[in-house]
Amino acid sequence: MLYQSIPPSIVNKLGLQATQEIRASATMVQDTSTQKNAGIISAIDEISVSIQQAPDVPAYFEFEPVTEALLQVLNIDHTQKQSFYKAIIIPNILYTSESTEIKKQIKFDALYFTKTNTLIINTVSQSYIDKIAPILAKKLIESTYKSAITVNTPAPKIAILENDAYIKLMQKKESERKAYYQKTIKEIESSIQTATNDIQKLTEAINADEKEYARYETYGKQWMTNCETTLNKEDTMCTEGQSKIDASLKKLQELKSTYETQIQALNIYKPKATASLKQWQHAYQEFLKDPITPEYQAGMFESPNNIYIKWNPTLHPQFSYYINTIMHELLHYEHPNTKTEFPVYLEEGITDYVTTKLTRKLLAKQTLTTPTIEYTGYKELVNIIERLNQKMTEDRLLQEYFNRNTTQIQALVDTTYKKGTYTKLTQLGNQLYFTPLSDTNTKSELIGEITNILP
């Protein structure tokens, strides 16, 4: 309505002025001689150094980068109060056919505006990912979770790999995963066999105990009969002897009760272990059919200090995708499973929860579009973390994650829900992690069980 209330002659005049400014801005965006005076950097090495030295995470844009670059040159910030000319006229002129033709002629890979600490990426390339993405990833983590990055930790070696090189690494990891399945199945089979053997031994022990009880009970009665005949029922020797006989018989009863309790526990354990074994065997067979897991499709951390990122511009043309992936692997590097055996579902679930949150923060400053891109490869595991955070404080959970303190996380979960929840959740969560993507039925069953124990 405000636009319509202004005389057309003034609107046209302002439109011509805007077009002229857009043309001049287009020249500045591409002309290195004028960029310097305007505080604009286009050289990749200089951008890398400048971002590294900047005190904060830069405002980041990757959607409609040319238009965003022009808005930066024109000093238009949609988050701030602007004049009618900047808020209405210029943005409208930016989308006219004439301006569209101007924008088509603008070519640049990346621009960094030093005055506003703003980075705009127009071309996604391996060199830009290699030199800029790791810096942004680290700054993003530090900006929200200061304790997540160890100050004295040397920088990891990050390699951006073409498909063939990455496949070779995947094959190595798949062999490791296969060995893990075999090891887990063997351990469960061994535990079931041990339980069976223990039940047999305990049953034999109960039989021996019962025989000993009957023998000693008969002996005790005969001894007391002789004592009472020879001495007197009230004689100290007889009363003390009866007490000793009763105490011995009581110990035999208690021992039998202990054996029976142990057998009961083993009989409860065996069917559960057998069911778990069947699930692991099924997951292993599905894995052999389709040995593809989500974490190996984007990047991987290989101890002690190697991070590998898969370069796939066809499937993932967004620069932020690679920032997200590097953040994920960087957190693995900073917090490896060396001191404690951190459950894998928590390891990947919390890591992806954190990186998803930080990527949303990075993309939240887009002014021309609202991105809905989600890069997580562990959606089900992230859902577990989000479910936990509904009843527990996120800060506490993440604190113990960064500290690698499974004891405190177990106490936190069991206190919030009920005792034993953490153990059951870990069993189900780890199994969900190892279930192949193609086995949707098993995944659904596991998710249902997890939902039941985390109401």
N, C-alpha and C positions, 0 to 999 in steps of 0.2 A: 504493500500500500504506500509506503514511504517513497519507494522507487517511482511509482506512478504519479505522485504529487509533484515531482520535479519537472519543470518544462523540458520537453524533448530536445530543444536546442542545447540546453546545458548538459543533458545526459550525453548527447552526441559529442559535444566538445570534450567532456570528461573521458568518453570512450576513445576518442582519437588520442588524447594525452596518454591514456593507459596503454594503448597499442604501441605508442612511441617508447614508453618506458619499458614495455615488455621486450621490444626489439633491442633496446640498449642493454637490458639485463641478459638477454640471450647472448649477446656479444661478450659480455663480461664473464658469463659462465664458461665460455670456451676459450677466451683470450688470456693466455698465461701472463701477458704483460700487464693487464689491468687487474688480474686476480690478486696479485701481491698487495697492491694498495688497498684492496677491499678486504684483505684478511682471509682470502680464499686459497686453499691448498688443494692441488690436484695430483701431485706426485705421490705415489704409493708409500715410498720410504718416509717422506716428510709427514704424511698423514699418520703413519704408524707412530712416529716419534711424538707428534703433537698430542695424539690421543693418550699415549703413555704418560705424558707430562701433565695432562689436564687433571684438575683436582676432582672432577666428577665424571660420571658416565655421560657421554654426549647424548644429546637428543638425536634419535636415530630414525631415518626414513628410508624405506625401500619400495613403498607403493606409490606409483605415479612420481617417480624421482625427478623427472624434468620439471614438472609443475612445482614440486616442492622446492627445487633449486631456485626457480624464478621467484617464488614467494620469499625465500631467504634474501635474495638480492634486493628485492623490493621492500624488505623489512616489514613483512606482513606476518603477524603472529595471531592466529585465530584464538589463542588462549588469553590474549590481552584485549583490552578495549581499543578499538581502531576507529579512525574517521570513516565517514560514509564512503569516501572515495576508496579507501583501502579495504574496507569490510565488504562493500557491495560491488562497486564499479570494476575494480581490477580483477577480482575472482570471476566475475561474469565474463569479462573480456577474455580471460585466460581460456575459456572454452568455446570461443567463437571459431568459425572455420579458418579465419586468418591467423589467429593465434595457434591453432592446431597445426597449421602448416609451418609456422615458426618453430614450434616445439619439435616437429619431425626433423628439423635440420640440426638440432642441438645434439652433440655427441660428447659424452664424457663417461669415464668409468666410475669415478667416485670424487666427491667434493667434501672438503672439511672446512667449515666456517669457524674460524678461530674466535671471532668476536662473540658468537652465540654458543660456542661449543656444540656444533651441530654436524652430524655426519650423514651424508646422503650417498647411498650405493645405487648405481645404475647398471653396472655390469658385474655379474658373479663369475669370478675366475679363481683358479687354484692359487695363484699368487696373492690375490687379495685375501682369500681365506687364510692362507698361510701366515700373512704378515699382520692382518688386522683382527681377524676373528678371535685368536687366543687372547689378545689384549683386552678386547671388549668382554670376553667371557670372564676373565679374571676380575676385571673392574666391576662387572655386574654382581658377581658373587660377593665381593668385598663390600659393595655398597649396601647390601642388606644383611649379610651374615659375616661380620668381621672376624669371628673365630673360625670360619670355615677354611681360610687360607693360612697356612703356616708361613710366617715371615721369612724364616731362614731356609725354607725348602727350595732347592734349585729348580729352575723351570724344567718341565718335562720336554721330551723330544716329541714334537707333533709332526706327523707325516700325512699328507693328503694323497691318497692312493687311487690310481685308476682301477677299473673294475677287475682286470686280470690279477693284478698284484693283491688286491683285497680278497679275491676268491681263494688264493693260496693261504692266506691267513685264516680265512673262514674254515677251510678244510682242516687246518691244524686244530682249531678250536672245536670243530665238530668231533674230531678224534678224542679230544679231552672230554667232551660232553658224553660221548659213547662210553668211555672208561668210567665216568662218574655214575652213569646208569648201572653199569655192570657191577661196580663196587657196592652201590646202594642195595641192589637186588641181592647180592651175595650176603651182605650184612644182615638184611631182613631174614633171608632164608636161614642163616646161621643162628639168629636170635630165636626163630621158631623152633629149630632143632634143639637148641639149648633148653628152651622152655619145656619141650617134650621130654628130654632127658631128665630135667630137674623134677618134673612131675613124677616120673617113674621112680627116681631115687627117693623122693619124699614119700611116695606111697609105700615103698619098701621100708623106709624108716618108720612109718606109722605102724606097719605090720610088726616090725621088730619091737617097737615101743609097747604095743598091745600085749605081745607075748611076754615081754619083760615085766609089764604091769601085772599080768595074771600070775606069773611065776613068783614075783615079789609079794603080791597080795597073799598067796597061799603060804609062802614062807613066813610072812608076818603073823598070820593067824596061828600057825603051828608054834611059832616062837612065843607068842603071848599065852597060848594054852599051857605050854611047858612052864613059863614064868609064873603064872598064876597058881599052877599046881605045886610047884616047888617052893615058891615064896608066898606072896600075897598080892592080890589085885592092886592094893593101894601102895605096895612097896615102890620105893623110888626107882629101882631098876626097871620095874615093869612099866611105870608111867612114862619114864624117860624113853624107854625102848619103843613104847607105843607112839610117842611123839615123833621119834625119828622115822619110824615106819610110815606114819601118816605124811610127814614132810617129803619123804622119798616118793611116795605114790602121787603126791600133789605135783611134784616136779615132772614126773612122767606124764601126767595129764596136761600140764602146761606145755610141755614139749610137743605132745601130740596136737594140741590146739594151735601151736605156732606153725607146725607142718601143714595143718589143714588150711590155715589162713594163707600161707604161701601158695598152696595148690590152687586155692580159690582165685588168688590174684593172677596166677599164671593161666588159669582157665579163662579169665576175662581178657587177658592180654593176647592169647593165641588167635582168637577169631579176628581181633582188631588188626593184629600184625599180618594175618593171612589176607585180610581185605586190602590192607595197604600194599602188600606184596603184589596182589593182582593188579592194583592200580598202577604201580610202578612198572610191572611187566607190560601192561597195556601201553603205557606212555612210551616205554622203550621201543616197542614194536612200531608205534606211530612215528616215533622219531626216526627210526630206520627208513620208514617210507618217505618222510619229509623232514630231513635234518636241518630245517631253517628255523632260527629263533630270532626274535625282534632285535635283540641287542647287537647282533652281528650284521644287521642290515644298514647301520648308520656309522657306528664307530666302536672301537674297543680299546680298553686299557690293558697293557701287558706289563706286568711287574718286571723290573722295578720302576722304569720311568719312560715307557714308550706309549704314545697315544696314536692310534691309527684312525683316520677319518676317510670314509668312502666318498669319493668324488662322483656324484651322479646328478649332473645338471638337468638332465631330461626329466627325471622323476622329482628332483628337488631343486628348483631354480632359485629359491629364496635364500638370500645370504643369512637370514636369521636362523634358518634350519641348521646351518653349520655352526653358528654361534651356540645354539641350543645343544647340539651334539658334543661340541668341545667342552661346554660347561659340565655336561654329564660325566664325560671321561675325566675331566680335571678334578671333579669331586672324588672320583674313584682313586685318582693318583694321590690326592691330598689325604685321603682317609682309607688307605688299603686295609684289607683284612689280614693284618700281621699279628697284632697283639691278641685279638679275640676272633673267634669264628662267628662273625656277624651273620645272622640268617639272611639268605640270599633274597627272600621276598622283601625284607625290610631294606636291604642294601639297595636293590634296584627300585623299589617302590618309593622310598624317601628321596633317593637321588633324582628320580624323574619328577617327583612332586616339587622339589626345590627348583629344578631347571625349568619346569613348565611355568611355575610362578614367576621366575625371573624373566623368561622370554615374553610373557604377557606384559610384564613391566616395561621391557624394552620396546615393545610394539605399541604400548598404550599412547604414545605421543603422536601417532599418525594423525594428521589433521584432515586428510581428504578421504579416508576410508577407515572403516572399523574392521580390522582383520580378525578372522575367526579361525586362523590356522592353529592346529594343535599337533605338535610333533612327537608326543609321547609314544614310545613303543611298548609301554607297560600300563596300558589304560586300567586293566583289572587290578594291578598292584597299587597304582595311584589311588584308585577308588577305596582300597583298604585303608590307606593312610588318611584319606579325607574322612572316612568313616570313624577312624580312631580320633581324629581331631575334633569330631563333633562332641566328644565327651571328655577329651583331654586337652591340655593347652599345647598348642603347636610349638611354642618356645621350648617347653620342657622336652618334648619328643625330639626336636631337632638338636637340642643341647646334648642329649645322650647319644644321638646319632653321630654328631661331630666328635664326641668323646669316645665313641665306640664302646659304650657301656651297656652291654646286654643285660647285666644284672639289674640295673636301675630301670631299664625299659620293661623287663619282666615284672618287676615290682609295680611299676606304673600301670601296666595293663591289668595285672591281677587285682590291684586295688580298685581300679576304675570299674572293672566288670566283676569277675569272681575268680577265686583261686583255680589255677589250672588252665585259664583261658589262653595265656601266652603260649604254653606248650602245645595246646591244640591248634591255635592259630598258626604257629610256626610250622607244624606238620602240614596243615592244609595250604598255607601260603607258599611254602617251598614246592609242594607238589603242583600247585597252580603255575608256578614259574617254569617248572620243567615240562609241563604239558604242552605238546606241539600246538601250533596255531590251528592246524587242520582238525584237531580233536575237539570240536566245539561242544560235544555232549559232555565229555569229562569236565571241561572248563565250566560249563553251566552248573553241573552238580557240585563242584568245589566251591563256586561262588555262592551257591545256595547254602551250603554248610557254613561258610564264613559269615554270611549274613545272619544266620541263626545264632552264632555265638557272639556277634557284635550287634546286638539289637539297637 
